[in-house]
Amino acid sequence: MIAQVRGFARVSRHGYDRLQHMLCLAACIVMAALCIGAGPAFAASSKTDTQRAQAPSNIILYTVYEQMGWGDRVQVGALDEDGVIWGQMYDSGYKQGWEYALDKQLEYMTTPGNLERLGKLDSESLFVLKGLVSGVEDQGTKPAGGANDAGVEKSWAVTYSKDGTATRILLGASGDSVFENFDPDAQALYLYMRVIFPFVTRYAGGIGPAGYIPQNLSTFLGYSTLGLEDATVIAYEIDCEAGPREIEITGSDIAGIKKLATQGKVYGKSNAMSLTGGTTVYSFYDKDGNHLASIELYRGLLVTNDGMYFLSEYTPPTSLMQEIYSTMLSIKNSK
């Protein structure tokens, strides 16, 4: 992934691992793929261009609100592999033909005429969402409690095998039936879905998954804060061809990174990319030269083996969501 920096090992979701040296050429190829926007593999759609304009191609994310206590109101939002946003609202799901059976919903939504095209996400946001979908796991549980007669909103990620078989993973559920998926990718996607499709997700009574619980950066990375205030900080710029290169940092930079290391929190996952270059590693050493901790950053995001995470001292945890929300507003205003 990156050349070894003395005492530094990039963290993964499963713990604090020491990375092995890898061929730089392979790393640069991966980085180049990221730069040109090569995303995770999804099964190709068999639809013609005309059909794709009338209905979603392979749906990778969708959310459904069903109110069956007061009538049978249904609202649907879906994002397909091309980044097209689709939606529909049914005053009466039964009368208007909504398919309540879970195993038939994808077929229904991809049938021409059943959903309305609302607009399209920008390619960067789509790339981020596809990356999260490709790694999402089912780490769910059903906590106690729920609303009463508020209806149920459920959000799903969908992946496809080589033969086109779809697999759904529940990201979360709100309202009368609450479901929490503790996988960081699922938690990020559930939040993004609430921003992309507010017309679907806002009706479920406000009772839903707690989401990612912020934790101290030191706990997340597995280091002790003891001695960090008096430590020597050395910064390395990571280049996929040349490896790590020590760079100069100012006194204010050192003060800022020490504050982050001792007081910073991780607020949730931003994306699933694991960069091979262009990052900066800040390493802490005691007076005897012993390594105490390292933090790897890319544009204010914490870099780990399984992706990047939002930090309290840097990018607020709503940056991409605000971007997506602005896209949704522009779609609404253009209709």
N, C-alpha and C positions, 0 to 999 in steps of 0.2 A: 504494500500500500504506500508507505513512505519509507525513506531511508531512516535508519535508526539514529535518534538523537540520544545522547548520553542520559540514561535513566528514564527516558520517555517511552511510554507505551500507550497507544490510543485505546480508549475505553470502548467496550462493547456492552450491549444490554445485559449480557450474562456475567459481566465482571470486568476486572482490570487485567487485560492480557498484554504480554510482551510480544510485539510484532517481530516477525522474521524478515530478513532482507529478501526483496523480490526484484525481479528484472525490471529495470527502469523503462525499457522499451514497452513492455506489457502495460505498465502503469500509464505511460503516455498515450497508448492506444485507448485505454479506458477513458482518460481525461478528454481526449479528442472526441470520443463518442458522446460524452456529456455536452461538450461545447456545441456540437452540431445538432444536438437535440434528439439523439437516438434513444428512444424510450424502451420500456419493458416490452416483451413480446406479447401481442394480443392476436387472437385468431382473426384472420381476414374475413370481412363480411362478404357474403355472396350476393348482396343486393345490387341492383343496377343503380346508375346515377339518379334516375328518376325516383326510384323507391327510396334511396337514401335521403332525398329532399323531402319526402313525405313521411318518413318514419326514422327512428334512430337506427344506427348501425349497432354493433355490439354495445350494449349498455354496460358501463363499468361502475357506475354509482347511481343509486336511486333511493328515493324516500317516499313513503306513503302515509297519509293521515286518513284514518277511518273513524267516523263517528257513527256508532250504531245504537247509542242510547237515546239520542234526540234525532230521529230520522236516520238516514244512512248517507250522510255527506262524505265524500271522498275527494282528496286532493293528492295529486301525484307530481313529482319532479324527478327528472332523469338526466344523466349526463352520459353521452356515448363516447366511443373511442376516438372520434374525430373532434371532440370538444364542444359539440353542439348541445345546447341546453333545451330540454323539452319539458312540457308540463301540461296539466289538465285539471280542471275542477268540475266535480260532478255534484249537483244538488241532490241527486238521488242515484247512488251507485248501482243499485239493482236495476232501476228503470233505464239507465243510460248504458248499461252493459259492462260495468267494471268487473274484472275478474278477481274475486276475493280469494280463490284458491292460490296459495303461495307458489306452487309448482307450475302454475299457468300464467303468472303475471308477466314474466319476461316475454313470452310469446305474444301476449296481448299488447304490451307496450311497443313492440317492434312491428306490429301490424299497421300498415299505412292508414292514416286517418284517425287513429285512436289518441295520439298525443299531438299537441301543437308545438311547433318550433318557436322558441323564445329568443334565441340568439346563440352566440358562440363565445367560449372562453379564449383568451389569448394563449398562444402556444407555450409560454413559460409556465403559466399556472397549470395548464393541462399536463405538462411534463412532470411537475411536482406531484400532482394528484395521481398520475399513473404510477409513479415510483412508490408512493405510499400504498396504493392498491396492490401492487405486485408483491409486497412484503407483509401485508396484513394477516394476522392470525386470529383464531377464535380463542380468546382467553376470557370468556364471558361468564357472568353469573347473574342471577336474578335477585337483587336485594329486596328486602321487605318494604312494603308501602306502595303507594301509588295514588293517583287522583280518583275522583268519583264522577262518572259520566262526563269526563273530559275528552273521551276518545283516545285513540292510540296512534302515535307516530313512530314508525320504524324506518331506520336508514340502513341500507345494505351496500356492500362492495361486491362486485362480481368479477371473477376471474374465469379464463377459458383455457381448456386443454387444447392440445394440437388438433384433436378431432372436433373441436368446437363445443364440447360439453361445458356447460356453465356450472360454476360453483359459487353459491352465495355465502357471504359471511356477514352476520348481523353486527353492525357497528354500535348500535345503541337503540333504545326505545324509551319514549316518554309518554306520560299520561297515565291512563288506567293500569297499564302494564309496563313496569320499568325494567330495563335491561342495561347492564353495564359491561362493556368489553374493555378489559384492562390493558390490552395491547396498545403501546404508544402510537402505532400507526392508525389503529382504529379510533383512538381518542382524537387524534388530529383530524382525521377524515370526518368524524361526526361533527366536530366544530365547523369545519369548512362547509359541510352540507347545510348547517343551520344558517350560514351566511348566503350561500348560493340560492337556497330555496326557502326564504323566510315565509313565503305564502303557504308553505306546507308545514314547517316545523314550529310555527308560533302558536298553534292552536291546542297543543296537548297539555294545557294546564300548568305549564312551568315546572312540572315535577318530572325529573329525568336523571340521566347519569351525572354523577358528580364531576366526571372528567379527570384530567391529569391533576394529581395533587402536587403542588410545588414542593420541591425538596432542596436542601442545601447542596450547592455545587460540590462541596467537599465530600458529602455523603454519596452523591451520584458518581463521582469519580473514584472514591475510595481512598482519600488521603486525609491526614490529620492537619488541622490548622495551626498546631503548636509550632512555633518557631518561624512561621511564614513572614511575620511583620519584620523580623530582623534578617531575613534571608537575602541572599544575592539573587537577582533575577537576570537571566540571560535569555534573549529573544532569538529565535531561529526562523528564518524564512524558508519554507519548504518548496523546492523546485523539483519537478518529477525527473528532470534530466541530470541536474547538478547535485541534487540532494539538499541537505540542510545547510544554510549559510547564516552565520551569526550576523545580526544587525544591531545597530546602535538604537537605544531607546532613551527618551528624556526622563527626567525625574518625575514629571507629572504622569508620564506613561507608567512608570514603575509603581507610583502611588495608586493609580487607577487599577492596575492588574492585581496588586496586593489586596485592595478593597474587594475586588471581584472574587479573588481566591478565598478570602476569609468570610465574606458576607453575602456573596452572590447566591442566587437560587436558579434552579432549572424550572421553567414554566410549561414545558411541553415540547412536543416534537414539531419541527418545521417541515422537514423533508427527509427523504430516504437516501439522499446522495452521500457517498463517501468519497470525498475528493482525494486525488493523488498529488496535488500541487496547488500552489497559490494560497496556502494557509500559513499562519504564523503560530509557532509554538513558544509559549512562555514557560521556562523551567526555573524552579526554585532550588537553591542549594544552601546548605548550612556553611558555617565558617570552615569546616573540615572538608568541604567539597562533596558531601553526601547529598544525593538527590532526594528532595522532599516531595515535590509535586510538579506536574506539568499540565498546562491547559492549551488546547489547540483551538484556534478561532479562524473563522472565515467570514468576513464582513459582519462581525458582531455575533455570529452564531457559533455555538459550541460544536466542534466536529468530533464524531465518534465513528466506530466501525459500522454502525447500522443507520447512520444518518446524522442530521444536524438538529440541534435543540435551541430553543429560545432561552436567553439569559436576562435576568432582571436589570443588569447594569448596561445592557446594550439594546438590541432590537426589541421593541415591545411585542408581546405574543399575538398581536392582531395585524401585523404588517401585511401578510399575504391575504388575510381575510378581508382587510380593507380594500386591497386591490381588486379582489374578486367581487366585493360588494359594489365597488364603483363600476365594474363591468356590468353587473346586473342592473344598476340604476340607468346606465346608458341604454341598455336593451329596452328597459321599461319606457324610457322617455322617447325612444325612437318608434315605438309601436303606435 
